[in-house]
Amino acid sequence: MAIEFRCDDGRLVWVRNPFTGDVTYFTHVHRKKSGFLQQAQQRLLAEAHVDRERYQAALRAELEQSLRACPFCPGNEERSADEVYRVTSEDVFGVRSSYPWLIRAVRNLVPRIPECCTGGQNESYVVVEDPRHFAEGAQGHEDLLYSALLPPEQFEALLVVNRRVAELALRNPCVHKVLIRKNQGRESGASQPHVHNQVIGSDRNFPAVEREEAVTAREPKVWEEMVQFAREFGFLIEENSVCATYFCPFGTFPRSYDVVCLRYWEPLARVPEDIWRQFARALHRVLQILGPLPLDYEVHDGPGVPLHAHVNSRHYPYSNIGGTLNLPSLLLEATPPWALPLSSA
């Protein structure tokens, strides 16, 4: 069996990541109280003697300036690289909008894989998920629109655009693998606050996918075993004939989730579109669990592995010591976040 773990008196003590070998221990580490001041407390102290009218006026001016400077906001299209794809509100919802586009794909100004590796062509793309920069009623620069706020139909359309862009990258004979990647929040490494994700074409397989393929070749049932492990220990969020979604206790970070399509091992550009859309909906439901928290996700595809996504929240504190992580031992006793009703936003 590829999933190694230990139970003591019926409780999960540790589990090993089958791909990296890292171990997660279930301990009492999260019973510690933080000695750091909360940002909210600092903000209240800073605003205690502020003239509210002047403050609100300055805030509006700052937010408007952010919109004028953002290369991903409507009206600033000339600030980004050449556009390769766009979808309008009418395309997705059947109604017109005051915005000229709903989803827009452009080449990345700074390619993640240098052009010299992909035949002199920039095959790194940014897909802007929505024309809005801030969430409704924003009170500061941190009140950004985030992917969980997108309607499910829009997120589904977003993943369809991702796939169209991936197909474009794969027309380049120097591109052999494509990966979909998202960073949400500065803590996850995002440099642009406007809601977006990336499609990256590479001349070689990505190391993380290559490692997954190598382990899968040795342990062909590893993905089925991970889903069964999630069922057995109550980590399964939802499951249907297409996808299994579960909290992953041996992910890269303490709050990690997987969406796995066990029956579909094709490259993402060849996955049937109805399956791809169901996969997109399942991924969006995970993002709704995490909401505005800093996170990242990657979509990995076949043929050496099933279509799947890894979602990692960067909000929760963790300590990686010699390749081990810690999760609270009370994880299964408390109401887990995935047991809460999902927002319909």
Backbone torsions as a table, in degrees:
resi	resn	phi	psi	omega
1	MET	NA	134.8	-175.3
2	ALA	-79.0	-23.2	-178.3
3	ILE	-91.6	110.9	177.7
4	GLU	-98.7	133.1	178.1
5	PHE	-158.0	169.3	177.3
6	ARG	-134.1	137.9	173.7
7	CYS	-116.0	147.2	176.7
8	ASP	-133.6	117.6	-175.6
9	ASP	53.4	40.5	177.2
10	GLY	80.7	-1.0	179.8
11	ARG	-103.4	141.7	177.5
12	LEU	-72.0	123.3	-178.2
13	VAL	-99.5	-46.0	177.5
14	TRP	-154.0	159.1	176.1
15	VAL	-145.7	142.1	-177.7
16	ARG	-103.9	134.1	174.8
17	ASN	-66.3	120.5	-175.6
18	PRO	-68.8	-15.8	-177.5
19	PHE	-97.4	-37.7	-176.7
20	THR	-105.8	-20.0	-175.9
21	GLY	84.2	-4.7	179.0
22	ASP	-65.2	147.1	-177.6
23	VAL	-111.7	135.5	171.7
24	THR	-106.1	126.0	176.7
25	TYR	-104.0	137.9	175.5
26	PHE	-94.4	109.0	-172.2
27	THR	-129.8	-171.5	177.2
28	HIS	-98.2	18.2	-171.9
29	VAL	-58.7	-32.1	-175.5
30	HIS	-83.1	3.5	173.6
31	ARG	-80.9	-10.2	177.0
32	LYS	-65.0	145.8	175.1
33	LYS	-95.2	137.7	-178.3
34	SER	-71.0	136.7	176.2
35	GLY	-94.2	4.1	-178.8
36	PHE	-92.9	142.0	175.9
37	LEU	-66.4	141.8	177.6
38	GLN	-75.9	143.3	179.4
39	GLN	-60.2	-35.1	-178.9
40	ALA	-62.6	-39.5	178.5
41	GLN	-64.7	-43.1	179.2
42	GLN	-63.0	-38.6	-179.4
43	ARG	-65.8	-42.0	179.0
44	LEU	-62.0	-42.0	179.4
45	LEU	-64.4	-40.6	-177.8
46	ALA	-67.0	-30.9	-175.3
47	GLU	-95.3	1.4	-172.2
48	ALA	-59.1	-35.7	-174.5
49	HIS	-116.7	25.4	-178.1
50	VAL	-88.2	138.1	173.2
51	ASP	-69.4	115.1	-171.4
52	ARG	-63.1	-38.5	-178.2
53	GLU	-65.8	-45.9	178.4
54	ARG	-65.6	-37.9	179.3
55	TYR	-61.4	-46.7	-178.7
56	GLN	-63.9	-40.3	179.0
57	ALA	-63.9	-43.3	178.3
58	ALA	-64.8	-38.0	179.4
59	LEU	-62.8	-47.1	179.8
60	ARG	-59.0	-41.7	-179.9
61	ALA	-64.2	-40.6	179.2
62	GLU	-65.3	-43.3	-178.4
63	LEU	-66.5	-40.3	178.7
64	GLU	-64.7	-38.0	177.2
65	GLN	-64.4	-37.3	177.2
66	SER	-60.7	-41.3	-179.8
67	LEU	-67.1	-37.7	179.9
68	ARG	-67.6	-30.8	-175.8
69	ALA	-90.6	-15.0	-173.3
70	CYS	-76.7	123.8	-179.7
71	PRO	-70.8	-12.8	-178.0
72	PHE	-99.4	0.0	179.3
73	CYS	-87.1	146.7	176.5
74	PRO	-56.3	140.1	-176.8
75	GLY	95.9	-15.0	-179.8
76	ASN	-113.1	22.3	-173.8
77	GLU	-57.8	-29.2	-178.8
78	GLU	-70.0	-12.3	179.0
79	ARG	-80.4	-15.9	-179.4
80	SER	-102.2	171.0	178.1
81	ALA	-72.6	-179.8	-173.8
82	ASP	-61.9	140.5	-179.8
83	GLU	-78.8	139.5	178.7
84	VAL	-117.9	-16.0	-178.1
85	TYR	-163.8	145.2	172.2
86	ARG	-148.3	150.4	177.3
87	VAL	-128.2	139.5	179.1
88	THR	-102.0	167.1	176.4
89	SER	-60.4	-36.1	179.5
90	GLU	-65.2	-34.8	177.9
91	ASP	-62.6	-37.2	-173.2
92	VAL	-94.9	-46.4	-172.6
93	PHE	-106.5	-9.0	-179.2
94	GLY	78.1	10.7	179.1
95	VAL	-131.6	148.5	179.5
96	ARG	-79.3	156.3	-180.0
97	SER	-130.5	161.5	176.2
98	SER	-72.2	-15.3	178.4
99	TYR	-85.0	143.4	-178.9
100	PRO	-72.2	-17.0	179.5
101	TRP	-152.7	159.3	177.3
102	LEU	-106.2	-42.1	178.5
103	ILE	-134.0	137.3	-175.3
104	ARG	-140.5	130.7	179.4
105	ALA	-111.6	132.2	179.6
106	VAL	-135.4	160.9	173.8
107	ARG	-71.2	144.1	179.2
108	ASN	-72.4	130.9	179.5
109	LEU	-60.9	-34.5	178.2
110	VAL	-118.2	96.0	-175.6
111	PRO	-61.4	139.4	179.6
112	ARG	-70.6	-32.5	173.9
113	ILE	-111.0	119.2	-176.0
114	PRO	-54.0	144.6	-177.2
115	GLU	-57.5	-30.8	-178.5
116	CYS	-64.3	-20.0	178.7
117	CYS	-85.3	-17.4	-176.0
118	THR	-122.6	45.6	173.8
119	GLY	68.1	28.1	178.8
120	GLY	78.2	8.5	-177.8
121	GLN	-114.1	133.7	176.5
122	ASN	-74.7	109.6	-179.9
123	GLU	-113.1	36.3	175.5
124	SER	-117.3	126.2	-171.0
125	TYR	-126.2	149.0	171.3
126	VAL	-111.0	132.0	176.9
127	VAL	-113.9	110.9	179.9
128	VAL	-79.0	121.9	-168.5
129	GLU	-81.6	-19.4	-175.5
130	ASP	-164.8	147.9	178.8
131	PRO	-72.3	-19.0	-178.2
132	ARG	-78.5	139.5	180.0
133	HIS	-93.2	-48.8	-178.1
134	PHE	-105.1	155.0	172.7
135	ALA	-71.9	158.9	-179.8
136	GLU	-60.6	135.0	179.5
137	GLY	74.1	26.5	-177.6
138	ALA	-57.1	135.5	179.3
139	GLN	-111.7	1.7	-179.9
140	GLY	-176.8	174.8	-176.7
141	HIS	-64.0	-21.4	-179.4
142	GLU	-81.3	-10.0	-178.0
143	ASP	-87.8	68.2	-175.1
144	LEU	-92.1	155.0	168.4
145	LEU	-66.6	142.9	178.2
146	TYR	-136.0	163.0	-167.8
147	SER	-59.6	-33.7	-178.8
148	ALA	-64.6	-21.7	179.1
149	LEU	-80.2	-12.5	179.0
150	LEU	-70.6	141.0	173.0
151	PRO	-59.2	147.2	-179.7
152	PRO	-53.3	-37.8	179.8
153	GLU	-63.0	-35.8	-179.7
154	GLN	-72.6	-40.3	178.9
155	PHE	-66.4	-37.6	175.8
156	GLU	-60.4	-45.2	177.9
157	ALA	-63.1	-36.2	177.4
158	LEU	-59.2	-46.9	179.8
159	LEU	-66.7	-30.7	174.8
160	VAL	-66.2	-41.4	175.7
161	VAL	-62.4	-43.8	175.9
162	ASN	-52.3	-43.6	-178.4
163	ARG	-68.1	-39.8	176.9
164	ARG	-60.7	-41.6	179.6
165	VAL	-67.8	-38.4	176.5
166	ALA	-60.6	-41.5	178.0
167	GLU	-61.7	-38.6	177.6
168	LEU	-62.4	-45.6	-179.7
169	ALA	-62.6	-38.7	-176.6
170	LEU	-72.5	-11.1	173.5
171	ARG	-69.3	-21.3	176.9
172	ASN	-74.3	118.0	-177.2
173	PRO	-63.6	-15.0	177.9
174	CYS	-85.2	-9.0	180.0
175	VAL	-95.4	124.3	-177.7
176	HIS	-115.2	-12.6	179.9
177	LYS	-152.3	144.4	178.6
178	VAL	-126.2	142.3	-179.9
179	LEU	-133.4	138.1	175.1
180	ILE	-99.9	130.3	-173.2
181	ARG	-137.1	139.6	174.3
182	LYS	-133.6	137.3	169.1
183	ASN	-120.9	124.3	177.8
184	GLN	-116.6	116.3	178.6
185	GLY	96.6	148.2	-178.6
186	ARG	-59.8	-36.3	-178.1
187	GLU	-64.5	-19.6	179.2
188	SER	-92.8	-1.3	179.7
189	GLY	100.9	4.2	179.2
190	ALA	-71.2	133.6	178.9
191	SER	-100.5	-12.7	-177.9
192	GLN	-121.8	121.2	-176.0
193	PRO	-72.7	-23.9	-179.4
194	HIS	-64.5	134.2	-172.2
195	VAL	-60.3	125.7	-176.1
196	HIS	-162.7	165.9	167.4
197	ASN	-136.8	-177.1	-175.1
198	GLN	-132.1	149.5	170.6
199	VAL	-121.1	124.4	-172.0
200	ILE	-124.0	122.3	175.2
201	GLY	-97.9	136.5	-175.9
202	SER	-128.7	152.6	177.6
203	ASP	-78.7	-7.7	180.0
204	ARG	-145.6	169.2	178.6
205	ASN	-66.1	147.8	176.9
206	PHE	-76.3	138.8	-174.6
207	PRO	-54.7	-39.8	-179.1
208	ALA	-64.3	-41.2	179.2
209	VAL	-70.1	-39.6	178.5
210	GLU	-59.8	-41.2	178.3
211	ARG	-65.6	-41.7	177.4
212	GLU	-62.2	-40.6	179.8
213	GLU	-65.0	-41.3	-178.9
214	ALA	-63.9	-44.1	179.1
215	VAL	-66.9	-40.1	179.8
216	THR	-64.1	-36.4	178.0
217	ALA	-63.1	-36.2	178.3
218	ARG	-79.6	-34.4	-176.3
219	GLU	-126.1	80.3	-173.0
220	PRO	-59.9	-22.5	-177.4
221	LYS	-97.3	10.8	-171.9
222	VAL	-60.0	-37.6	-177.7
223	TRP	-70.9	-40.9	175.5
224	GLU	-63.2	-36.6	179.3
225	GLU	-67.2	-36.8	178.6
226	MET	-65.3	-41.0	178.0
227	VAL	-65.9	-41.8	177.9
228	GLN	-63.3	-39.3	176.7
229	PHE	-60.0	-42.9	179.0
230	ALA	-63.5	-39.6	177.6
231	ARG	-63.0	-46.8	-173.0
232	GLU	-63.7	-37.6	-174.7
233	PHE	-103.4	11.9	174.3
234	GLY	78.0	22.0	-179.5
235	PHE	-93.0	-7.2	-176.9
236	LEU	-71.1	129.8	179.1
237	ILE	-93.6	-49.9	176.4
238	GLU	-158.1	158.5	-178.8
239	GLU	-153.6	135.6	174.3
240	ASN	-142.9	-167.2	-175.5
241	SER	-70.7	-12.2	-177.8
242	VAL	-106.9	-51.8	-170.9
243	CYS	-127.2	150.3	166.2
244	ALA	-119.6	129.9	-179.7
245	THR	-119.5	130.6	-177.0
246	TYR	-150.0	153.1	168.7
247	PHE	-69.8	132.1	-174.2
248	CYS	-109.8	102.8	-176.1
249	PRO	-71.8	-8.7	177.9
250	PHE	-117.2	32.1	177.2
251	GLY	-76.2	-177.1	-178.0
252	THR	-65.4	-32.8	180.0
253	PHE	-127.0	163.2	-175.4
254	PRO	-59.6	-29.9	176.6
255	ARG	-110.8	90.9	-177.8
256	SER	-126.0	149.2	-178.5
257	TYR	-136.8	148.6	176.2
258	ASP	-122.8	142.9	168.1
259	VAL	-120.2	118.0	-172.8
260	VAL	-126.1	130.7	174.7
261	CYS	-103.6	93.2	-170.3
262	LEU	-63.3	-26.2	-174.1
263	ARG	-93.3	-4.4	-171.2
264	TYR	-122.7	108.2	-175.0
265	TRP	-114.8	18.8	-179.7
266	GLU	-85.4	161.5	167.7
267	PRO	-57.0	146.8	-172.0
268	LEU	-57.6	-29.9	179.7
269	ALA	-70.0	-14.7	-179.0
270	ARG	-109.5	-2.3	175.2
271	VAL	-67.1	133.8	178.9
272	PRO	-52.4	139.0	-171.6
273	GLU	-62.2	-35.1	179.0
274	ASP	-66.0	-34.1	176.6
275	ILE	-69.3	-42.7	179.1
276	TRP	-59.7	-39.8	179.4
277	ARG	-68.1	-38.1	176.7
278	GLN	-66.8	-38.8	175.2
279	PHE	-60.6	-43.0	179.1
280	ALA	-60.7	-42.7	180.0
281	ARG	-63.6	-41.5	179.7
282	ALA	-64.6	-40.9	178.0
283	LEU	-63.4	-41.5	179.9
284	HIS	-62.9	-36.6	179.1
285	ARG	-65.6	-33.1	174.4
286	VAL	-66.3	-42.8	179.4
287	LEU	-62.8	-31.8	177.1
288	GLN	-66.8	-29.8	175.7
289	ILE	-63.8	-41.3	-174.3
290	LEU	-88.1	-22.5	175.9
291	GLY	59.1	-128.2	-174.9
292	PRO	-84.4	2.2	-175.6
293	LEU	-62.2	149.3	173.3
294	PRO	-59.6	134.1	-177.1
295	LEU	-156.9	166.9	166.8
296	ASP	-138.8	156.4	169.1
297	TYR	-143.0	152.5	173.7
298	GLU	-130.8	141.4	174.3
299	VAL	-106.2	120.3	177.8
300	HIS	-110.4	147.8	-177.4
301	ASP	-135.5	178.4	-176.6
302	GLY	-78.3	-172.2	18.0
303	PRO	-89.5	-11.2	-174.9
304	GLY	-81.2	-9.7	179.6
305	VAL	-142.2	160.4	174.1
306	PRO	-72.9	157.2	173.5
307	LEU	-58.8	128.6	-179.2
308	HIS	-159.7	163.1	175.9
309	ALA	-129.9	139.7	171.8
310	HIS	-107.2	125.6	178.7
311	VAL	-117.2	126.1	-177.8
312	ASN	-124.2	124.4	173.0
313	SER	-86.3	134.7	-179.5
314	ARG	-100.0	4.2	-173.1
315	HIS	-76.8	-35.9	-171.0
316	TYR	-82.2	139.4	179.6
317	PRO	-68.3	148.3	178.6
318	TYR	-151.4	163.6	176.6
319	SER	-135.8	117.1	179.0
320	ASN	-100.1	110.4	-176.6
321	ILE	-120.0	109.3	177.8
322	GLY	58.9	31.8	179.1
323	GLY	86.2	21.7	176.8
324	THR	-124.0	149.9	174.9
325	LEU	-120.0	162.9	176.3
326	ASN	-122.6	135.0	171.9
327	LEU	-122.5	154.1	180.0
328	PRO	-65.8	136.8	180.0
329	SER	-67.5	-18.1	-179.9
330	LEU	-89.5	12.2	-174.5
331	LEU	-52.8	-43.0	-175.9
332	LEU	-85.1	-15.1	-178.5
333	GLU	-85.7	-33.3	178.1
334	ALA	-81.3	163.3	176.6
335	THR	-69.9	112.4	-177.0
336	PRO	-73.1	155.3	-177.7
337	PRO	-61.1	-28.9	-177.7
338	TRP	-77.0	-10.5	177.9
339	ALA	-84.8	-10.9	179.7
340	LEU	-79.6	150.1	-180.0
341	PRO	-63.4	140.9	179.7
342	LEU	-79.6	144.7	177.0
343	SER	-68.8	149.1	177.4
344	SER	-91.7	7.6	-178.4
345	ALA	-61.2	NA	NA
